[in-house]
Amino acid sequence: MDSVQFEELSLSLLSYKTGWIKTGRWNQSEVFKLVNGDHDPDYLLVPTCEEEITQYAKQALDSYKQLPLRLYQIKEKFRNEKRPRGGLLRGKEFLMKDGYSFDLDEERALETYKSVVGAYHRIFDDLGVPYVKAQADSGDIGGDMSHEWHYLNATGEDAVFSCDSCGHVSNQEKTLSLPQEAVSAGGDVSVKYFLTMDKTTLVCAYYPTGRTLEPKFVQVEVPDIALGVPEEHVFEQFSQVDELSKRVVRVMDARLNSRSNFPDFPVDFHNRSMITTLTDVPIVLAEAGEVCGECERGTLREQRAIEVGHTFYLGDKYSKPLGLSVDVPENGKVVNKQVMMGCYGIGVSRIVAAIAEISRDNEGLRWPRSIAPWEVTVVEATKDTGLSEAYSRMQFDYRVDGRDESLGLKVKQSNMMGIPMVVILGKRFPMVDIEVRGRRRDGQPQESKLHVHIDDLSDTVNNLLIHM
Ligand SMILES: [Zn+2]
């Protein structure tokens, strides 16, 4: 984060309710609120800090010339998880790196977004565990500027879809798919009804019974659709529209055809010229084996994944309700503009649990060098007088296991803790032994035991560590 000009700060773990009421998030579920005696709660324990940091930026910004503002912290967050599991994998308290950016306009905010994506690639490359960057839903912001960062693992709770032809990777809510082959038999059809924002158009979304409709996919076809209106209100509001203004749009999922069993039309509507029908549109959640909706060629593969990071272009989602704007001179006038934001999370404690899960083997943990508690365990099995000089020349991060235990036990326990290497200072000193834990990062098997002269120890260890 420092490399892309983010500055570290530390926000309070407590956040006052005002900002959360303004953004409509005070009453969201899974928030810990603090009860103060008999009073209604005024504070919550932060699950994330958009409200807090936007209000901070509001106080800190005196002029548009101070933009961009880029801030991050690594601090505890709290979420009242209904299903905590796997220790650090999903807990009610967790450690998160959360970053926030503030820019003058969308163009600059998207540049910031791209630079953070670059930094995330370097972070995850450095961790040395294979990862995928999946296109994710950007909620009510729209656009494609939201990505989830995942470790693929069978124990993961998320699903990501990847195309074997164009390489597109996305989470399930963002994966467009087409049927594997034309469905010949007529299957049962389900329907969900929506209204447009101006309430004049009834949108009927038809999809195969048994599949899951994704309303956001319908919104791609009918952008001014109002999501979240209960179906009984849809018909009530539509019935109040003047007959001549009424329109109907029928959206047919790509898996349907003329032989499908369509339900009866729910309202009297005889003006056929006001009915538009869109066919061959993917509006249900993808299933493995279907055709990729991006390239319309490749086959989709589904894999389980553990989400460990999320990057998000926010636009004015928070700056608008919280009133974060700046005066900008433009063509001799002063224009007041909302500040454009992005937010960027990494689940620090979750990554520890995920890497432990993914990298362990039957000997125990196996940490990549970047997060191993030490790079090397040093074990002494000699009283040679040259030892103290040998230590002074060790140019790597090591611990000495000086316990009165057997050599074999010390090596075994170092391996169990996941330390990448053990260096044994034994009877043949100044010749020393190096035992390497686990596999190389590039997948090539690692020679597990080496025998080198003490003069070559640091170079040898550091060369080995590059791949771990
Ligand atoms: Zn594709």
Residues whose N, C-alpha, C, O or C-beta is under 5 A from the ligand:
A	BS01	ZN	C163 S165 C166 G167 H168 C292 E294 C295 G298
